[in-house]
Amino acid sequence: MKESCVSFTTLGDYISSFYNENKQFLEANYPGISLGRLKLELKNFCRILDSQFDDIYISENKGVIEEFLKKVKLGIPLEYISNRSFFYRSSFYINENVLIPRSETEIMVEWTAEYIRKNRLDHIKIADIGTGSGAIALSLAGEIGEIDAEIIASDISEKALDVARANKFFHRYRYPKTVKLKFQQSDRMENIPGDLDIIITNPPYIKENADLSEVHGQVHSFEPHLALYLKDQDYDNWFKTFFDQAQKKLKNGGLFIMEGSELHLERLKDILGEYNFGELELIKDYTDRYRFLKGRKNG
Ligand SMILES: C[S@@+](CC[C@H](N)C(=O)[O-])C[C@H]1O[C@@H](n2cnc3c(N)ncnc32)[C@H](O)[C@@H]1O
């Protein structure tokens, strides 16, 4: 990481120069990074208005700018630096206790909202297992319209649930009053009440040894391992327990939909079929890879 010896007076010039001098480091550690994105995150971090950005004098904000750039030089994901991540139609508070929500997960939210609309479901009970920041539960809450719905957002981690609770507060005007959001700490579905219509989940699904080479260094270094990894030798059994709980907690005909790894979803589909689920299907993401598994509990 290079240090600039030129002294700049305005933030716009300074950040452009920082970006150009450290382009290689930034591109290696921040896939898809652009100058605009770096400016946006710095602006959020320093709480600077858009119109002021290029003209602002560095001397007025030196401490906070240096704090930001110090974190960038460590390769910390921008979302953890600014405590903010965009998902679906809105912004979520995040910290190091939760996964940074990924855009491909939006497909599962879209798919499930469409399923609810198409089947004209009302009076429904949904569980989001491994809710993390609450991005799935809250986005779904804002997407399903004024139907009578209860959404249980659950996680094994109390620290993650605190983040989801904060997002419930920030999003309180974004979903109708007919939708009730509750939180429940649970290992998979152990503490989740039954009679569910839908289970939606983005669980940890990377094998901690066999799949490690597929994981970007920045993800491994900074995102919570509890959110990412399962032990290789426990992998199938972890899902067998989950699927068994799921079939016991779902109503007949209820939907189970999960995100997973394209390396393992085909096998998990067969396993799900052993737990009283039919209409099994793998769904692709926008890059044409099979990333989601859905099934319905046999009636
Ligand atoms: C891949 S992250 C998904 C987070 C969020 N739903 C999202 O899509 O951005 C997996 C989440 O599952 C939680 N988790 C890990 N093991 C769990 C378990 N045994 N039971 C319930 N949740 C678990 C983690 O704490 C983490 O929040």
The ligand as an ORCA input file, in Angstrom:
! r2SCAN-3c Opt
* xyz 0 1
  C     -24.935    -17.529      5.353
  S     -25.408    -16.611      6.817
  C     -26.942    -15.914      6.240
  C     -27.293    -14.603      6.885
  C     -28.502    -13.896      6.253
  N     -29.679    -14.736      6.274
  C     -28.187    -13.487      4.822
  O     -28.692    -14.145      3.894
  O     -27.450    -12.526      4.616
  C     -25.886    -17.939      7.874
  C     -26.487    -17.552      9.219
  O     -26.823    -18.764      9.913
  C     -26.490    -18.641     11.277
  N     -26.253    -19.998     11.796
  C     -25.114    -20.730     11.804
  N     -25.337    -21.929     12.369
  C     -26.648    -21.967     12.718
  C     -27.484    -22.938     13.350
  N     -27.009    -24.119     13.716
  N     -28.776    -22.621     13.562
  C     -29.275    -21.415     13.188
  N     -28.535    -20.454     12.596
  C     -27.239    -20.729     12.352
  C     -25.271    -17.741     11.306
  O     -25.129    -17.115     12.564
  C     -25.573    -16.778     10.156
  O     -26.245    -15.635     10.625
*
